[in-house]
Each structure stands twice: as structure tokens, then as C-alpha cells.
């Protein structure tokens, strides 16, 4: 009986846990709508791609035993508080669990706090972006892409274009706010 209850609890925990994977354009557009300056969007997309593979539910254990959470792998040492109340500066005034949500507002807000306090240093991968400028998100703001995301429609041309990574995967798009 105890094993059955334990398995059921583990199943519930797993089903409640978020597991959204964004694409570069969805992330860029959502961050733009949340007020992130457009000139920084390419860097944020690059960071999210390299830190978490655009997944919202990533937890990474660091060498010092601390953990980093979410799209931007924000450290529990500085930016959020873990549920076990381990020591943290918690500059974002945020629970680390909130950084794992499919709704990215808390992650974006905390990433902006981290950048405001420490520049890009919490993300060593930013140096690669800065040297190479490997990512652009300009194509994400073409009207047909924004309309596709806003309306949740996918045309045959968009399906054909996915091999060129112009439109990405909009099939599972779940906005956290209303488009106007």
C-alpha cells in the first residue's frame, strides 16, 4: 500500500511539474511583450538556448552544490530561494521553483534583476555571443510570424519554412498573457 501511495505521489509531482520547451521566436516575442529591450533579445535567446535548450524545467547542480534553475539557469546562491530554505542572497525575491514554470514571467524578471546587478557575468556563455554575434531574432518580428503566434495558426508555407528555422515550433505555443 505504501509503495502504491508513493508511486501515485511521484506521478502527481511529475504531472504538475512544468516541461515547456520554447523556440527562439516564441521566447523573443514573449520577452519583448514582457518589456525586455529588443537590443538584448538576441543575447537572451542565445543564453537560453545554450543554458537550458529553451526548456523551462531545467535544474543544474553546480560544483559547489548549489543549483541553477529554469530557462536562464539562475543560481540558488544569488537569485532565488530553494524550498529547503538553504542560504541564498535571493536578490530576485523569488522561489527557485517559480523559475521552473511554463509561464516565463518570473524567470524573465529574475534574469533582468541578475543582469541589472551583475551585468552579463552570471552567464559566461555571453562572451561567446558577444564575440561571434551568432544569434539574430529580427526575423521573429515579421508580421506573419507574430500573427501566427498571436492567432495560433500555422500555414503550409510555415510548415515548409520550419526546416530553415524561421518559424520554429509554434504548435505548442501557450502564451502567458493576452495579445492585443
C-alpha positions in Angstrom: 0.0 0.0 0.0 2.8 2.4 0.9 4.6 1.8 -2.4 1.4 2.4 -4.3 0.8 5.7 -2.5 4.5 6.7 -3.0 4.2 5.9 -6.7 1.0 7.9 -7.0 2.6 10.9 -5.3 5.6 10.7 -7.6 3.3 10.6 -10.6 1.4 13.6 -9.4 4.6 15.6 -8.8 5.8 14.8 -12.3 2.5 15.7 -13.9 2.3 19.1 -12.1 5.9 19.9 -12.9 6.3 22.1 -16.0 8.1 20.9 -19.1 7.6 23.6 -21.7 10.2 23.9 -24.5 10.1 27.2 -26.3 11.6 28.1 -29.7 13.7 31.1 -30.4 11.0 33.3 -31.8 8.4 32.4 -29.2 11.0 33.3 -26.5 11.9 36.6 -28.2 8.3 37.6 -28.7 7.3 36.8 -25.1 10.3 38.6 -23.7 9.5 41.6 -25.9 5.9 41.6 -24.7 7.3 41.5 -21.1 9.3 44.7 -21.7 12.8 43.3 -22.4 14.7 45.8 -24.6 14.8 44.5 -28.2 18.5 45.1 -28.5 19.0 42.5 -25.7 16.7 39.8 -27.1 19.3 38.1 -29.3 21.6 37.7 -26.3 18.8 36.3 -24.1 17.8 33.8 -26.8 21.4 32.7 -27.2 21.8 32.3 -23.4 18.5 30.3 -23.1 19.5 28.1 -26.0 22.9 27.3 -24.5 21.9 27.2 -20.8 18.7 25.2 -20.9 17.9 24.3 -24.6 14.9 26.6 -24.3 13.4 24.3 -21.6 11.6 25.8 -18.6 12.1 22.9 -16.2 16.0 22.6 -16.2 17.8 22.2 -12.9 21.6 22.1 -13.0 23.7 21.1 -9.9 26.9 23.2 -9.7 30.3 22.1 -8.4 29.7 23.9 -5.1 26.4 22.1 -4.5 24.2 25.0 -5.4 21.6 24.6 -8.1 20.7 26.7 -11.1 17.1 26.9 -12.3 15.0 27.4 -15.4 15.5 28.9 -18.9 18.4 31.1 -17.9 19.8 28.7 -15.2 19.7 31.3 -12.4 21.7 30.3 -9.3 20.1 29.5 -6.0 23.1 31.1 -4.3 22.3 34.5 -5.5 19.0 34.9 -7.2 16.3 32.6 -5.7 15.4 30.6 -2.6 15.1 26.8 -2.7 12.2 25.2 -0.9 14.5 23.7 1.8 15.3 27.3 2.9 19.1 26.9 2.1 21.2 30.0 2.3 20.7 32.4 -0.6 21.0 36.1 -1.2 17.7 35.8 -3.1 18.2 39.1 -4.9 15.1 38.3 -7.1 12.9 37.7 -4.0 11.7 34.6 -5.8 11.3 30.9 -5.1 13.5 28.8 -7.3 10.5 26.6 -8.1 8.8 29.6 -9.7 11.7 29.7 -12.2 10.7 26.3 -13.5 7.2 27.4 -14.5 5.9 27.2 -18.1 4.9 30.8 -17.6 8.2 32.6 -18.1 7.4 35.9 -16.4 9.2 35.1 -13.1 12.3 33.7 -15.0 12.5 36.8 -17.2 12.0 39.2 -14.3 14.7 37.4 -12.3 17.1 37.3 -15.3 16.7 41.1 -15.6 17.4 41.6 -11.9 20.5 39.5 -12.3 21.7 41.4 -15.3 20.9 44.7 -13.5 23.0 43.7 -10.5 25.9 41.8 -12.2 25.8 42.6 -15.9 26.1 39.5 -18.1 28.6 37.8 -15.7 26.1 35.2 -14.4 26.2 33.8 -17.9 29.8 33.1 -19.1 28.3 31.9 -22.4 27.5 35.6 -23.1 31.2 36.1 -24.0 30.8 33.7 -27.0 27.7 35.6 -28.1 29.5 38.9 -27.8 32.5 37.7 -29.8 30.5 36.0 -32.5 27.0 37.5 -32.6 25.7 34.1 -33.6 22.0 34.7 -33.0 19.6 37.1 -34.5 15.9 37.4 -33.7 15.0 40.1 -36.3 13.1 37.6 -38.4 10.9 36.7 -35.4 9.2 40.1 -35.6 8.0 39.8 -39.2 4.2 40.4 -39.2 3.3 36.9 -40.5 5.2 35.3 -37.6 3.7 37.5 -35.0 0.2 36.8 -36.5 0.9 33.1 -36.5 1.9 33.2 -32.8 -1.0 35.5 -31.8 -3.7 33.6 -33.7 -2.2 30.1 -33.2 -2.4 29.4 -36.9 0.1 27.5 -39.0 0.1 27.7 -42.8 1.6 25.2 -45.3 4.3 27.9 -46.0 5.2 28.0 -42.3 5.5 24.2 -42.2 7.8 24.3 -45.2 9.8 27.1 -43.6 10.4 25.1 -40.4 13.4 23.4 -42.0 15.0 26.8 -42.2 14.2 27.6 -38.6 12.4 30.7 -39.5 9.1 29.8 -37.8 10.2 27.3 -35.3 7.6 25.2 -33.5 4.5 27.2 -32.8 2.2 24.2 -32.4 2.5 24.0 -28.6 2.6 27.8 -28.0 0.9 28.7 -24.7 1.1 32.5 -24.1 1.0 33.7 -20.5 -0.7 36.9 -21.4 -3.4 38.2 -23.8 -2.2 39.6 -27.1 -3.8 42.9 -28.1 
